Amino acid sequence: MVPTDNSGLGKSALQIEPVIEQVFFTPTPRSKADFEQQKVLTILGLHDLSVVHGLASPD
């Protein structure tokens, strides 16, 4: 999770405050093609999860 300071938000804003998460990819000694493939699969998996949980539109 990305650290935030929400102390200035009111009650209604806190109820709809978004959750922001970041994913960092670090290459390993594997080939660049393996790294790119793993990155794409991870991104697609995260997108699928967000759609299933109603966090993104299925476009």
Buried (B, 14 or more C-beta within 10 A) or exposed (E): EEEEEEEEEEEEEEEEEEEEEEEEEEEEEEEEEEBEEBEEEEEEEBEEEEEEEEEEEEE
